[in-house]
Amino acid sequence: MGTDEIARGRVQEAQLTTNCHDSFMLILTSGSTGLPKCVEHSTYAYANNMALVNSVTKQDKRKMLLAPTDLNQVPYVVIFPVLTGSQTIVLVSNATRTHAEIVTAVLEERCESMNYMPVKMLHDLVNDPTVQECDLSFVTDVTVGGNTVSTTLLRQCARVFPNANIIEDYGISETWCLTVTGRREMTQEQIERTEGPLLPHMEMKIVDKAGQVVPLNQKGEVWVRGYSVFKRYRGDEEKTAEVKTPDGWYKTGDIGVLDDDGLLAITGRIKDMIMKGSVSVHPAFVEQVLLEHPKASAVKVVSVPDPCFVEEICACIILKSGQTSDAEEMREYSEKNGLVGPMSPGYFVFMDSFPTTATDVKVDRKKIRVLAMDRLGLKENAG
């Protein structure tokens, strides 16, 4: 037998022993809540998820720009355009890629869609004065993911991309995409307030600390079940068992609310929750209020040690270009806009940029906390 026949025979043997539920991809989590974990996914999960995302976003036969920031996003570059019959313009990922290079590619290639932009990348892009001067009215779709998107950022995107449907994907490494905003039937208020409805053929429930389902419009942890949930953390059955129930529910660790229309709103992460005295404070709520300040470009809220409350709220703020402010101005604004009592930040720290996780997709709250404590001269509480 020749080499070709031997190779063909091996492929045929492999075809008889493999199926769509076998593992085909390993993804490292961002490490935003600890060391990165190795997530194992099947072809069945990925292919169905991408097909159903396109069934609701309807991005068929577009010219797409894809600017992957890490290897985890390569499947989007390779597979999603095949499923949608789209032409793809790929910007090679590198540490020196500039906003100008991204926009130049969009303008020169007349890309109608900009897909899978991490929140941080999109934020920096739409706040670049050079980008703001470009005519991007031909862009019809901008998809953003990797973290929840603030109302402020959505409105900034609408100004830079005046005719684009801003599509927010909510999902995590363990589940692929779960919900999608920007559907044509959603109102602007729903798009700004929620992450949208669950994708077809998935299950979701909002539960309390005991794992019991809470009523609609009440906060709880988001649990999901269905075809797109990961198989396991490779080499770590203990960690897998912590987040996957025997009957297939995945505990996302996200705090959310499901409204009467079946739309999900994410309000924070369980591990990000700040316990100021006896009061639980969601960082996302405080961030949303401060982001409405006309001088604020980005806001992240973290806990810092406090001898009285144990944890105090620290608002870390990036100001818009050319703006100046101080803690007193921000404190006054906070109180006027409802951040009073235990919701009021004890500290305001101004930064030039926020550190990111190993994958450079998400802002790293742990590193922000360390930087803030260093700036404030604070130490961890003893005991």
SULHUCOR-V345069 format. One record per helix or strand. SS is the DSSP state (alpha for helix, beta for strand). FROM is the first residue (numbers start at 1). LEN is the number of residues. If there is no record, write none. Layout:
ss: <SS & SS>
from: <FROM & FROM>
len: <LEN & LEN>
This chain:
ss: <alpha & beta & beta & alpha & beta & alpha & beta & alpha & beta & alpha & alpha & beta & alpha & beta & beta & alpha & beta & beta & beta & beta & beta & alpha & beta & beta & beta & alpha & beta & beta & alpha & beta & beta & alpha & alpha & beta & beta & beta & alpha>
from: <3 & 23 & 38 & 43 & 63 & 71 & 87 & 99 & 113 & 119 & 129 & 141 & 151 & 165 & 176 & 188 & 196 & 202 & 213 & 220 & 232 & 237 & 244 & 250 & 263 & 270 & 274 & 279 & 283 & 296 & 310 & 327 & 341 & 347 & 356 & 363 & 365>
len: <15 & 6 & 5 & 15 & 4 & 14 & 4 & 11 & 6 & 8 & 4 & 5 & 10 & 8 & 5 & 6 & 3 & 6 & 1 & 7 & 2 & 7 & 1 & 9 & 7 & 3 & 3 & 3 & 9 & 11 & 10 & 10 & 3 & 4 & 1 & 1 & 12>
